[in-house]
Amino acid sequence: MKRLMYVLFFVLLTSGMAYAQQAKYVFYFIGDGMGVNQVNGTEMYLAEQEGRIGVKPLLFTSFPVASMATTFSATNSVTDSSAAGTALATGAKTYNGAIGMDDNKSVLQSVAERAKKSGKKVGVTTSVSVDHATPAAFYAHQPDRGMYYEIALDLPKAGFDFYAGGGFLKPTTTADKKEAPSIFPIFEEAGYTVARGLDEYKSKSVQADKMILIQKEGAEPSCLPYAIDRQEGDLTLAEITESAISFLTKGSNKGFFLMVEGGKIDWACHGNDPATVFEEVVDMDNAIKVAYEFYKKHPKETLIVVTADHETGGLGLGTGKYELQLKALAKQKQSQDILSRSITDLRKMRKVINWPEMKEFLAEKMGFWKELPVSWEQEKMLRDAYEESFVNKHVVFEESLYAKTEPLAVAAKKVMSQIAMVGWTSGGHTAGYVPVFAVGAGSKLFVGKMDNTEIPKRIAKAGGYTAPSCTRRWRQPPRTRSSPQSWPPACWPQRAASTRCSSIRRTC
């Protein structure tokens, strides 16, 4: 009898311990385009600014669990953001371009949807548009990432509690370029309060049941400004994270799931702009610091996971001379996007601008000549671009995925990379490993190399989210689990949970 009592006591004790370790609060940070070198380069860049060789650790790289993940999609070794976002959201591979759907275009359930069904409050936030690939993969289900209007219509269907980002790309235009009712009244009819800017959020959030936070009226809806370009009053990713925590913990507090995307790391990598890249990584780390302050108050109930969807640009730290001069990047005053616009403005404002004046302009914006030595070959590159576009009036913009760049600005960023001894293999994505960091309840689940599809599955396990429902009408005769082709696609991941699929329905 005593032995039985000891066994029962042990079972109760261990189950209580397991419950205590369950993550009531989950933060899921995704650095879009943030490969291993983007992280390591940022830490070395910060150290060099302090006059030393080595690394100045970011907060998230000090987390006790550090690993890496593979990123290939179902159709290619190099993924796009939608397939990678879907993998990180749902735990399933899909084709490049898909949002929350598998390669048969069947709907996949995201870890955010599972969290919501488990009774948690849910937030999806980003530094780019709310309808962009990575955030969309957590709440939408569309066959093409370019269906921005249709993706936005999926937002109220998911019923999440908090969304935030730059804005919406196509609020009144369908994928087939037809005019459609604005999405904003549709959001409001579904019970969402739309706040434009942080001040409006603070005044409206107290009474709001569900919230969408975007930038102020008139701001660029595609994204927040780069950290390097930020002006006073601009909405930041750290402020979005803080607002999300505040909103998701008000009222009945049953816990939350919050995804936060640092989306513009990827954009800067597409543009091969290293100074802007490293400042964006620092900016995401600042948002993670907000989550970490929350974690310190609830260490036994909070999980923070940090990863990336893929690497962008093929960033190389060193160009063959066994040297790096990353501290030179601190002399750059603005992103290449803003530099390009400034050069365009110069052309519009003045009919003639001579080379010495242009050198002074570049010295002010990039530190060339004044603070950074420029070789004869590098000056020739800059002057050739100047003469071709300003003297010969032959202006050919370089096009990357998210920007069109003035030829002189293109030359300037190439010179800056050369001075810093940073290399790039492309303006697109690569198949490199991405880092995975974790701290808190359930963080030990993230030990060891993994595929990106494992990350949301392990988050769901740490959070105790119920298995996705795959109740489906199914008219095939009953089959055993040994015949997977007889199972509905939504049930394939769970087919081992039961031995038979009813001719009427299958319930996992």
C-alpha positions as CSV (number, residue, x, y, z in Angstrom):
1,M,0.0,0.0,0.0
2,K,2.8,2.4,0.9
3,R,4.6,1.5,-2.3
4,L,1.4,2.4,-4.3
5,M,1.2,5.7,-2.4
6,Y,4.8,6.5,-3.2
7,V,4.2,5.8,-6.9
8,L,1.1,8.0,-6.9
9,F,3.0,10.7,-5.1
10,F,5.8,10.5,-7.7
11,V,3.4,10.7,-10.6
12,L,1.6,13.7,-9.1
13,L,5.0,15.4,-8.4
14,T,6.4,14.8,-11.9
15,S,3.2,15.9,-13.6
16,G,3.2,19.0,-11.4
17,M,6.8,19.7,-12.4
18,A,5.9,19.2,-16.1
19,Y,3.0,21.6,-15.8
20,A,5.2,24.2,-14.1
21,Q,7.6,24.0,-17.0
22,Q,4.9,24.5,-19.6
23,A,5.3,27.8,-21.4
24,K,2.3,30.0,-20.6
25,Y,3.9,32.9,-22.6
26,V,5.7,32.3,-25.9
27,F,7.7,34.7,-27.9
28,Y,8.7,33.6,-31.4
29,F,11.2,36.0,-33.0
30,I,12.1,35.6,-36.7
31,G,14.9,37.6,-38.2
32,D,14.1,37.6,-41.9
33,G,17.3,36.9,-43.9
34,M,19.3,36.6,-40.7
35,G,21.9,33.9,-41.3
36,V,24.8,33.0,-39.0
37,N,27.1,35.7,-40.5
38,Q,24.5,38.4,-40.0
39,V,24.5,37.6,-36.3
40,N,28.3,37.1,-36.0
41,G,29.0,40.1,-38.1
42,T,26.8,42.4,-36.0
43,E,28.6,41.3,-32.8
44,M,32.1,41.9,-34.4
45,Y,30.8,45.3,-35.8
46,L,29.8,46.3,-32.2
47,A,33.1,45.2,-30.8
48,E,35.2,47.0,-33.4
49,Q,33.3,50.2,-32.5
50,E,34.7,49.8,-29.0
51,G,38.2,49.5,-30.4
52,R,38.7,45.8,-29.9
53,I,38.8,42.6,-31.9
54,G,36.2,40.0,-30.9
55,V,32.5,40.1,-30.3
56,K,30.2,42.2,-28.2
57,P,27.4,39.7,-27.6
58,L,23.8,40.5,-28.5
59,L,21.3,39.6,-25.8
60,F,19.8,36.7,-27.7
61,T,23.1,35.1,-28.5
62,S,23.7,34.8,-24.7
63,F,20.6,32.5,-24.4
64,P,21.6,29.1,-22.9
65,V,20.4,27.1,-25.9
66,A,22.0,27.8,-29.3
67,S,21.6,25.7,-32.4
68,M,21.0,25.9,-36.1
69,A,18.4,24.9,-38.6
70,T,18.1,24.0,-42.3
71,T,15.8,26.0,-44.5
72,F,15.1,24.3,-47.8
73,S,11.6,24.4,-49.2
74,A,9.6,21.5,-50.8
75,T,10.5,22.6,-54.3
76,N,14.1,24.0,-54.0
77,S,17.2,24.0,-51.8
78,V,16.9,27.8,-51.7
79,T,13.6,28.8,-50.1
80,D,11.6,32.0,-50.4
81,S,10.2,33.8,-47.4
82,S,6.6,32.5,-47.9
83,A,7.7,28.8,-48.0
84,A,10.1,29.4,-45.1
85,G,7.5,31.3,-43.2
86,T,5.0,28.5,-43.7
87,A,7.5,26.0,-42.5
88,L,8.2,28.1,-39.4
89,A,4.5,28.6,-38.8
90,T,3.0,25.2,-39.5
91,G,5.8,22.7,-39.4
92,A,5.3,21.6,-43.0
93,K,7.3,22.1,-46.2
94,T,5.7,23.7,-49.1
95,Y,6.5,25.3,-52.5
96,N,8.1,28.7,-52.9
97,G,5.3,31.3,-53.0
98,A,2.7,29.5,-50.8
99,I,1.2,31.1,-47.7
100,G,-0.1,28.6,-45.1
101,M,-0.8,25.9,-47.6
102,D,1.0,22.7,-48.5
103,D,2.3,21.7,-52.0
104,N,-1.2,20.3,-52.8
105,K,-2.7,23.7,-51.9
106,S,-4.4,22.2,-48.8
107,V,-4.7,24.4,-45.8
108,L,-2.1,24.0,-43.0
109,Q,-2.7,24.9,-39.4
110,S,-0.2,27.3,-37.9
111,V,1.2,27.1,-34.4
112,A,-0.5,30.5,-33.8
113,E,-3.9,29.0,-34.7
114,R,-3.2,26.1,-32.4
115,A,-2.3,28.4,-29.6
116,K,-5.6,30.3,-30.1
117,K,-7.6,27.1,-30.1
118,S,-5.9,26.2,-26.8
119,G,-7.2,29.4,-25.2
120,K,-4.2,31.6,-25.5
121,K,-4.2,35.2,-26.8
122,V,-2.3,35.6,-30.0
123,G,-0.3,38.4,-31.6
124,V,1.4,38.5,-35.0
125,T,3.7,41.5,-35.5
126,T,6.4,42.7,-37.9
127,S,8.6,45.6,-39.0
128,V,7.2,45.3,-42.6
129,S,3.6,45.1,-43.8
130,V,1.2,43.0,-41.9
131,D,0.2,41.2,-45.1
132,H,3.9,40.3,-46.0
133,A,5.0,36.7,-46.4
134,T,6.3,35.8,-42.9
135,P,3.5,37.3,-40.8
136,A,0.9,36.1,-43.3
137,A,2.0,32.5,-42.9
138,F,0.8,32.5,-39.3
139,Y,-2.8,33.7,-40.0
140,A,-3.5,33.4,-43.8
141,H,-4.0,30.6,-46.3
142,Q,-3.4,31.6,-49.9
143,P,-1.7,29.9,-52.9
144,D,0.4,32.9,-53.7
145,R,2.2,35.4,-51.5
146,G,1.4,38.2,-53.9
147,M,-2.3,38.0,-53.1
148,Y,-2.1,40.8,-50.5
149,Y,-5.7,41.8,-50.5
150,E,-6.9,38.2,-50.1
151,I,-4.2,37.7,-47.4
152,A,-5.6,40.7,-45.5
153,L,-9.1,39.3,-45.7
154,D,-7.8,36.2,-43.9
155,L,-6.7,38.3,-40.9
156,P,-10.1,38.6,-39.2
157,K,-10.9,35.0,-40.1
158,A,-8.0,33.9,-37.9
159,G,-9.5,35.9,-35.0
160,F,-6.1,36.7,-33.4
161,D,-6.0,39.4,-30.8
162,F,-3.2,41.7,-31.9
163,Y,-1.6,42.5,-35.2
164,A,1.0,45.1,-35.9
165,G,3.3,46.3,-38.7
166,G,3.9,49.0,-41.2
167,G,0.5,48.8,-42.8
168,F,-1.2,46.9,-45.7
169,L,0.1,46.9,-49.3
170,K,-3.1,46.5,-51.3
171,P,-6.0,47.6,-49.1
172,T,-8.4,48.1,-52.0
173,T,-7.0,46.0,-54.9
174,T,-7.4,42.3,-55.5
175,A,-4.7,40.0,-56.8
176,D,-6.3,40.3,-60.3
177,K,-6.0,44.1,-60.1
178,K,-9.7,44.8,-59.5
179,E,-10.9,47.5,-57.2
180,A,-12.5,46.1,-54.0
181,P,-13.9,47.4,-50.7
182,S,-11.3,48.7,-48.3
183,I,-10.1,46.2,-45.8
184,F,-10.2,48.6,-42.9
185,P,-14.1,48.7,-42.5
186,I,-14.0,44.9,-42.9
187,F,-11.5,44.8,-40.0
188,E,-13.7,47.1,-37.9
189,E,-16.9,45.1,-38.6
190,A,-15.0,42.0,-37.4
191,G,-14.4,43.7,-34.1
192,Y,-10.9,45.1,-34.6
193,T,-9.8,48.6,-33.5
194,V,-7.3,50.1,-36.0
195,A,-4.7,52.4,-34.4
196,R,-2.5,54.5,-36.6
197,G,0.6,55.3,-34.5
198,L,1.6,54.7,-30.9
199,D,-0.3,57.6,-29.5
200,E,-3.5,56.4,-31.1
201,Y,-2.8,52.9,-29.8
202,K,-2.4,54.1,-26.2
203,S,-5.7,56.0,-26.4
204,K,-7.7,53.2,-28.0
205,S,-6.2,50.0,-26.6
206,V,-7.9,50.2,-23.2
207,Q,-11.4,49.7,-24.6
208,A,-10.4,47.6,-27.6
209,D,-11.1,43.8,-27.7
210,K,-8.9,43.2,-30.7
211,M,-6.3,45.5,-32.1
212,I,-4.4,46.3,-35.3
213,L,-1.5,48.7,-34.8
214,I,0.1,50.3,-37.9
215,Q,2.0,53.5,-38.7
216,K,0.6,57.0,-38.7
217,E,-1.5,58.2,-41.6
218,G,0.7,59.1,-44.5
219,A,3.6,56.8,-43.6
220,E,5.0,54.2,-46.0
221,P,2.7,51.2,-45.4
222,S,5.3,48.6,-46.7
223,C,7.5,48.8,-43.7
224,L,8.9,50.8,-40.7
225,P,11.9,52.9,-41.5
226,Y,15.3,51.3,-41.2
227,A,16.9,51.7,-37.8
228,I,19.8,53.7,-39.3
229,D,17.2,56.2,-40.8
230,R,14.9,56.4,-37.9
231,Q,13.5,59.8,-36.9
232,E,11.9,60.9,-33.7
233,G,8.3,59.6,-33.5
234,D,8.8,56.7,-35.9
235,L,7.2,53.5,-34.8
236,T,9.8,50.9,-33.7
237,L,9.8,47.1,-33.4
238,A,10.6,47.4,-29.7
239,E,7.5,49.6,-29.2
240,I,5.4,47.1,-31.1
241,T,6.6,44.3,-28.9
242,E,5.9,46.3,-25.8
243,S,2.5,47.2,-27.0
244,A,1.7,43.6,-27.9
245,I,2.7,42.4,-24.4
246,S,0.6,45.1,-22.8
247,F,-2.5,44.2,-24.9
248,L,-2.1,40.4,-24.7
249,T,-1.9,40.5,-20.9
250,K,-4.8,42.8,-20.1
251,G,-8.0,41.3,-18.7
252,S,-8.2,37.6,-18.3
253,N,-4.6,36.3,-18.5
254,K,-4.5,32.8,-19.8
255,G,-1.2,33.3,-21.5
256,F,-0.2,34.3,-25.0
257,F,1.7,33.4,-28.2
258,L,3.5,36.3,-29.9
259,M,5.4,36.2,-33.2
260,V,7.7,39.2,-33.9
261,E,9.4,39.5,-37.2
262,G,12.5,41.7,-37.9
263,G,11.6,41.9,-41.5
264,K,14.0,44.5,-42.8
265,I,17.2,42.6,-42.1
266,D,16.3,40.7,-45.3
267,W,15.6,43.9,-47.2
268,A,19.0,45.4,-46.4
269,C,20.7,42.1,-47.3
270,H,18.9,42.1,-50.7
271,G,20.5,45.5,-51.2
272,N,24.0,44.3,-50.0
273,D,24.1,47.2,-47.5
274,P,26.1,45.9,-44.5
275,A,25.9,48.9,-42.2
276,T,22.1,48.8,-42.5
277,V,22.0,45.0,-42.0
278,F,23.9,45.1,-38.7
279,E,21.8,48.0,-37.4
280,E,18.7,46.0,-38.2
281,V,20.0,43.0,-36.2
282,V,20.7,45.3,-33.3
283,D,17.2,46.7,-33.6
284,M,15.6,43.2,-33.4
285,D,17.8,42.5,-30.4
286,N,16.3,45.6,-28.8
287,A,12.8,44.2,-29.3
288,I,14.0,40.9,-27.8
289,K,15.2,42.9,-24.8
290,V,11.6,44.0,-24.2
291,A,10.5,40.3,-24.2
292,Y,13.4,39.4,-22.0
293,E,12.3,41.9,-19.3
294,F,9.0,40.2,-19.3
295,Y,10.7,36.8,-19.1
296,K,12.6,37.9,-16.0
297,K,9.3,38.5,-14.3
298,H,7.9,35.1,-15.3
299,P,11.0,32.9,-15.8
300,K,9.3,29.6,-15.2
301,E,6.4,30.3,-17.5
302,T,8.0,32.1,-20.5
303,L,9.7,30.8,-23.6
304,I,11.6,32.9,-26.0
305,V,12.8,31.4,-29.3
306,V,14.8,33.4,-31.9
307,T,15.5,32.1,-35.4
308,A,15.4,33.1,-39.1
309,D,13.6,32.0,-42.2
310,H,16.7,31.9,-44.4
311,E,19.9,33.7,-45.1
312,T,20.0,36.5,-47.6
313,G,22.9,37.9,-49.7
314,G,25.5,35.2,-49.1
315,L,27.2,37.6,-46.6
316,G,30.9,36.9,-46.2
317,L,33.0,38.3,-43.4
318,G,36.4,38.8,-45.1
319,T,37.4,39.1,-48.7
320,G,40.7,37.3,-48.8
321,K,43.1,39.6,-47.0
322,Y,42.6,38.0,-43.6
323,E,41.2,41.3,-42.4
324,L,38.0,43.0,-41.5
325,Q,37.4,46.7,-41.0
326,L,33.8,46.6,-39.8
327,K,34.2,49.7,-37.7
328,A,34.3,51.7,-41.0
329,L,30.5,50.9,-41.4
330,A,29.8,53.2,-38.4
331,K,30.7,56.2,-40.6
332,Q,27.7,55.5,-42.9
333,K,24.9,57.9,-41.8
334,Q,21.9,56.4,-43.6
335,S,20.7,53.4,-45.6
336,Q,21.5,53.0,-49.3
337,D,17.8,53.6,-49.9
338,I,17.9,57.1,-48.4
339,L,21.2,57.8,-50.0
340,S,19.7,56.9,-53.4
341,R,16.7,59.2,-52.8
342,S,19.1,62.0,-51.8
343,I,21.1,61.6,-55.0
344,T,17.8,61.7,-57.1
345,D,16.8,64.9,-55.2
346,L,20.2,66.5,-56.1
347,R,19.6,65.7,-59.8
348,K,16.2,67.3,-59.6
349,M,17.2,70.4,-57.7
350,R,20.3,71.3,-59.7
351,K,21.1,71.1,-63.4
352,V,24.8,70.9,-62.8
353,I,26.8,69.5,-59.8
354,N,30.5,69.1,-60.2
355,W,32.7,66.3,-59.0
356,P,34.2,68.1,-56.0
357,E,30.7,69.0,-54.8
358,M,29.7,65.3,-55.2
359,K,32.8,64.2,-53.3
360,E,31.8,66.5,-50.4
361,F,28.3,65.1,-50.5
362,L,29.6,61.5,-50.3
363,A,32.0,62.4,-47.6
364,E,29.2,63.7,-45.4
365,K,26.9,60.7,-46.0
366,M,29.4,57.8,-46.1
367,G,32.6,59.2,-44.6
368,F,34.6,58.7,-47.8
369,W,37.9,60.7,-48.0
370,K,37.2,62.6,-44.8
371,E,37.2,59.7,-42.4
372,L,37.7,56.6,-44.6
373,P,40.6,56.3,-47.0
374,V,39.5,55.6,-50.6
375,S,41.8,54.0,-53.1
376,W,42.3,55.2,-56.6
377,E,40.3,52.3,-58.0
378,Q,37.5,53.0,-55.6
379,E,37.4,56.7,-56.4
380,K,37.4,55.8,-60.1
381,M,34.3,53.5,-59.5
382,L,32.5,56.4,-57.8
383,R,33.5,59.0,-60.4
384,D,32.6,56.7,-63.4
385,A,29.1,56.3,-61.9
386,Y,28.8,60.1,-61.3
387,E,29.9,60.9,-64.9
388,E,27.6,58.4,-66.5
389,S,24.5,59.5,-64.5
390,F,25.1,63.2,-63.9
391,V,27.2,64.3,-66.9
392,N,26.1,61.9,-69.6
393,K,22.6,61.8,-68.2
394,H,22.4,58.0,-68.6
395,V,20.7,56.8,-65.4
396,V,20.2,53.1,-65.0
397,F,18.8,52.1,-61.6
398,E,19.8,48.8,-60.0
399,E,16.8,46.8,-59.0
400,S,16.8,44.5,-56.0
401,L,13.7,42.8,-54.6
402,Y,12.7,45.8,-52.5
403,A,14.4,48.8,-53.9
404,K,15.5,50.7,-57.1
405,T,18.9,52.3,-56.4
406,E,20.7,55.2,-58.1
407,P,23.9,54.1,-59.9
408,L,26.1,56.4,-57.8
409,A,24.5,54.9,-54.6
410,V,25.2,51.4,-56.0
411,A,28.9,52.4,-56.4
412,A,29.0,53.9,-52.9
413,K,27.7,50.7,-51.2
414,K,30.2,48.6,-53.2
415,V,33.0,50.8,-52.0
416,M,31.8,50.7,-48.4
417,S,31.7,46.8,-48.5
418,Q,35.2,46.8,-50.0
419,I,36.5,49.1,-47.2
420,A,34.9,47.0,-44.5
421,M,36.1,43.8,-46.4
422,V,32.6,42.4,-46.5
423,G,31.6,40.2,-49.4
424,W,28.3,39.2,-51.0
425,T,27.5,36.3,-53.3
426,S,24.1,37.5,-54.4
427,G,21.2,39.9,-54.0
428,G,18.9,37.0,-53.2
429,H,18.5,34.2,-50.7
430,T,20.9,31.4,-50.1
431,A,20.6,27.9,-48.6
432,G,22.8,28.5,-45.5
433,Y,22.0,27.4,-42.0
434,V,20.2,29.8,-39.8
435,P,20.7,30.2,-36.0
436,V,18.3,29.1,-33.3
437,F,18.4,30.5,-29.8
438,A,16.1,29.8,-26.9
439,V,15.6,30.5,-23.2
440,G,13.0,29.7,-20.6
441,A,10.3,27.1,-20.2
442,G,10.8,24.3,-22.7
443,S,14.0,25.7,-24.2
444,K,15.8,22.4,-23.9
445,L,13.5,21.1,-26.7
446,F,15.6,23.2,-29.1
447,V,19.0,21.6,-28.4
448,G,20.7,20.1,-31.5
449,K,20.6,20.8,-35.2
450,M,17.1,20.7,-36.6
451,D,15.0,21.5,-39.7
452,N,13.0,24.6,-39.7
453,T,9.8,22.5,-39.6
454,E,10.7,21.2,-36.2
455,I,10.7,24.6,-34.5
456,P,6.9,25.3,-34.5
457,K,6.3,21.7,-33.4
458,R,8.6,22.1,-30.4
459,I,7.0,25.4,-29.6
460,A,3.6,23.8,-29.6
461,K,4.9,21.0,-27.3
462,A,6.5,23.6,-24.9
463,G,3.2,25.6,-24.9
464,G,1.0,22.5,-24.4
465,Y,-1.1,23.5,-27.4
466,T,-3.6,20.8,-28.4
467,A,-3.0,18.8,-31.6
468,P,-4.6,20.3,-34.7
469,S,-8.1,19.1,-35.4
470,C,-8.3,17.2,-38.6
471,T,-11.9,16.2,-38.5
472,R,-12.8,16.0,-42.2
473,R,-15.5,14.5,-44.4
474,W,-13.9,11.5,-45.9
475,R,-15.8,9.1,-48.2
476,Q,-13.2,6.5,-48.8
477,P,-13.8,3.1,-47.1
478,P,-12.0,2.6,-43.7
479,R,-8.3,1.9,-44.2
480,T,-5.5,1.1,-41.8
481,R,-2.7,3.4,-40.9
482,S,-0.5,1.4,-43.2
483,S,-2.3,3.0,-46.2
484,P,-1.5,6.7,-45.9
485,Q,-2.9,7.6,-49.3
486,S,-6.3,6.8,-47.9
487,W,-6.0,9.6,-45.3
488,P,-7.2,13.2,-45.8
489,P,-4.2,15.5,-46.3
490,A,-4.9,17.4,-43.1
491,C,-4.7,14.1,-41.1
492,W,-1.3,12.9,-42.6
493,P,0.9,14.4,-39.8
494,Q,-1.3,12.7,-37.2
495,R,-2.2,9.4,-38.9
496,A,-0.2,7.4,-36.4
497,A,-2.5,8.7,-33.6
498,S,-5.3,6.3,-34.7
499,T,-5.5,3.0,-36.4
500,R,-8.5,3.6,-38.6
501,C,-10.1,6.5,-40.5
502,S,-13.9,6.4,-40.3
503,S,-15.8,6.3,-43.5
504,I,-17.7,9.3,-42.2
505,R,-15.0,11.2,-40.5
506,R,-11.6,11.0,-38.9
507,T,-10.9,12.7,-35.6
508,C,-7.4,13.1,-34.2
